[in-house]
Amino acid sequence: MQTLVPQGVVAVETREELLDIELFASEQECLGQSVDKRRREFVTGRACARRALARLGVEPTPIASGDSGQPLWPPRITGSITHCAGYWACAVARTDAIASVGIDAEPHAPLPRGVLEAVSSSRERARLAGARRGVWLDRVLFSAKEAVYKAWFELAGARLRFEDVDVSIDPSRRTFLARLLVPGARPARLRGNWRVIDGLVLTAIVVAPAERAA
C-alpha cells in the first residue's frame, strides 16, 4: 500500500491478525456485542492505525467509529482503514500536508454476478470492455469507488452513492480518475492509483489541500 501513496502519507499493512493491543474504552463501546470475527477485524485495523500514527509521532489514542462507521481520527490527522480476507491496512497523514486519504483492498477476483451492474453505469462498463488480460478490472472499479467514498467522506462528511461517481481506469499506468457527479463538488475530480499484488486489488486516493480548494 505504501507504493500507492505519496510522501507525507504513512501506510501500514499486515497479513496476520494483530490482537495484542488493549482497546480504549471508546473503542470497546464501538464494538458493543459484536461477533468474534468483527472484533478481530476491528482490533487488527486499530493496531495498524496505531503503528501508522506512531510513525507520525502521535501517541496511542482512541480511534472510535462515527455514525457511518468511519474512523474518528485525532485532531489534525486524516486517514483510512481497510480490510478484506487475510489483509488489513491503514494510511494516515497530517492535515497540514494532506487533506484526505481513502484506501481499499479487495480480493483479485471477478465481482459476484449482478454486482457490477449495481455499482456502475453503462458508460463505465463500456470502458471495461477492453479489459487488460489477467486483471479483473471490474474489481478494480469497485475498489476504486470504495476508496473515493472514503476520501470524500473525510472531506465532506457525507456519503456518496455509486451513481455519484464516474470512474475511468488506466490499465497501463495503473491509475484511475474519478469524476464526482454531485453538483458543486470540490474537488470535482480525484485521481488515484491501483495495483494487483499477491492476489489483492489495492487502491488509494490522496487529496492535497490545494485540490480541496480548487
C-alpha positions in Angstrom: 0.0 0.0 0.0 2.9 2.4 0.7 3.8 2.3 -3.0 0.4 3.8 -3.9 0.6 6.9 -1.7 2.9 9.9 -1.9 5.4 11.2 0.6 3.7 12.5 3.7 1.3 9.6 3.9 2.3 6.6 6.2 0.8 3.2 5.3 1.0 0.1 7.5 -0.4 -3.3 6.4 -0.4 -6.8 7.7 -1.4 -10.3 6.5 -1.7 -11.5 10.1 -4.1 -10.6 12.8 -2.7 -8.2 15.4 -4.6 -8.8 18.6 -2.1 -7.8 21.2 -3.3 -4.3 21.8 -5.6 -3.1 24.6 -8.5 -1.1 23.2 -9.5 2.2 24.7 -12.9 2.4 26.4 -14.5 4.4 23.5 -13.2 1.8 21.0 -14.7 -1.0 23.1 -18.0 0.8 23.0 -17.9 0.8 19.2 -17.8 -3.0 19.2 -20.7 -3.5 21.7 -21.8 -7.1 21.3 -20.0 -7.7 18.0 -19.3 -11.3 17.0 -15.7 -12.5 17.3 -14.9 -12.1 13.6 -15.9 -8.4 13.7 -13.9 -7.9 16.9 -10.8 -9.4 15.4 -11.1 -7.3 12.3 -11.6 -4.1 14.3 -8.7 -4.8 16.7 -6.3 -5.6 13.8 -7.3 -2.5 12.0 -6.7 -0.3 15.1 -3.4 -2.0 15.6 -2.3 -1.0 12.1 -3.6 2.5 12.8 -1.6 2.9 16.0 1.6 1.7 14.2 1.0 4.2 11.4 0.2 7.1 13.8 3.4 6.2 15.8 5.4 6.8 12.7 3.9 10.2 12.5 4.9 10.8 16.1 1.4 10.5 17.5 1.0 8.8 20.9 -1.6 5.9 21.2 -5.0 7.5 21.2 -8.6 6.2 20.8 -9.8 5.8 17.3 -13.6 5.3 17.7 -16.1 5.0 14.9 -18.5 7.6 13.8 -22.2 7.2 13.0 -21.4 6.0 9.5 -18.7 3.6 10.7 -15.8 5.9 9.7 -12.7 6.1 11.9 -12.6 9.2 14.1 -9.0 10.4 13.9 -7.2 12.6 16.4 -7.0 16.4 15.7 -5.0 17.4 12.6 -4.9 13.8 11.3 -6.6 12.3 8.3 -6.6 8.6 7.4 -8.3 5.5 6.1 -8.6 1.8 7.2 -9.4 -1.2 5.0 -9.5 -4.9 5.3 -10.5 -8.0 3.4 -9.9 -11.7 4.0 -6.4 -12.1 5.3 -5.4 -8.4 4.8 -5.6 -5.2 6.8 -4.1 -1.8 6.1 -4.2 1.8 7.4 -2.9 5.0 5.8 -2.6 8.3 7.8 -1.2 11.8 7.2 -1.2 15.2 8.9 -3.8 17.6 7.6 -1.4 20.4 7.1 0.1 18.3 4.3 -2.8 16.1 3.1 -6.5 16.9 3.1 -7.9 13.4 2.8 -6.9 9.8 2.3 -9.0 6.9 1.0 -7.7 3.3 0.6 -9.4 0.0 -0.2 -8.4 -3.7 -0.5 -10.3 -6.4 -2.3 -9.6 -10.0 -3.4 -8.4 -10.1 -7.0 -11.3 -12.0 -8.4 -14.4 -11.2 -10.6 -17.3 -9.5 -8.8 -20.2 -11.7 -8.0 -22.9 -11.8 -10.6 -25.0 -8.7 -10.7 -22.7 -6.6 -8.6 -21.0 -4.7 -11.4 -24.4 -3.7 -12.9 -25.5 -2.4 -9.4 -22.4 -0.3 -8.8 -21.5 1.1 -12.2 -23.1 2.9 -15.1 -23.4 1.6 -18.7 -20.7 4.1 -19.6 -18.3 2.7 -17.1 -19.0 -0.9 -18.1 -18.4 0.0 -21.8 -14.9 1.3 -20.8 -14.2 -2.0 -19.2 -14.9 -3.9 -22.4 -11.3 -3.7 -23.5 -10.1 -5.2 -20.2 -6.5 -5.9 -19.7 -5.9 -9.7 -19.8 -5.2 -11.2 -16.4 -6.6 -8.3 -14.4 -10.2 -8.2 -13.1 -10.9 -4.6 -13.9 -14.5 -4.9 -12.6 -13.0 -5.5 -9.2 -10.5 -2.6 -9.7 -13.5 -0.4 -10.5 -15.4 -1.5 -7.4 -12.3 -0.9 -5.2 -11.6 2.5 -6.7 -15.1 3.6 -5.9 -14.7 2.5 -2.3 -11.5 4.5 -2.0 -13.3 7.5 -3.4 -16.2 7.2 -1.0 -13.7 7.1 2.0 -11.7 10.1 0.7 -14.8 12.1 0.0 -16.4 11.4 3.4 -13.2 12.7 5.1 -13.6 15.9 3.0 -17.3 16.5 3.1 -18.7 14.3 5.9 -21.3 13.0 3.5 -21.9 9.7 1.7 -21.7 9.2 -2.0 -23.9 6.7 -4.0 -22.4 4.5 -6.6 -24.0 6.7 -9.3 -22.5 9.8 -7.9 -19.0 8.8 -9.1 -17.8 8.1 -12.7 -14.5 6.1 -12.7 -12.1 5.7 -15.6 -9.4 3.2 -15.2 -6.0 3.4 -17.0 -4.7 -0.3 -17.1 -1.3 0.6 -18.4 -0.4 3.3 -15.9 -2.4 1.6 -13.1 -4.2 4.8 -12.2 -7.8 5.9 -12.2 -9.7 9.2 -12.5 -13.0 9.7 -10.5 -15.4 12.4 -11.6 -17.8 13.4 -8.9 -21.3 14.0 -10.4 -22.6 15.7 -7.2 -23.5 19.4 -8.0 -20.9 21.8 -6.6 -18.5 19.0 -5.5 -15.0 20.3 -4.7 -12.7 18.9 -5.9 -14.8 17.7 -8.9 -12.1 15.1 -9.9 -10.0 12.8 -7.8 -7.0 10.8 -9.1 -5.8 7.6 -7.6 -3.5 4.6 -8.0 -4.2 0.9 -8.1 -2.1 -2.3 -8.0 -2.7 -6.0 -8.1 -0.3 -7.6 -5.6 -0.3 -11.1 -4.2 -3.9 -11.8 -5.0 -5.2 -8.5 -3.9 -6.5 -5.3 -5.6 -5.3 -2.3 -3.7 -6.5 1.2 -4.4 -5.6 4.6 -2.9 -6.7 8.2 -3.3 -4.8 11.1 -1.7 -6.2 14.6 -1.8 -3.9 17.6 -1.4 -5.1 20.8 0.4 -4.7 22.7 -2.9 -7.1 20.3 -4.6 -9.7 20.7 -2.0 -9.7 24.4 -2.5 -9.8 24.2 -6.3 
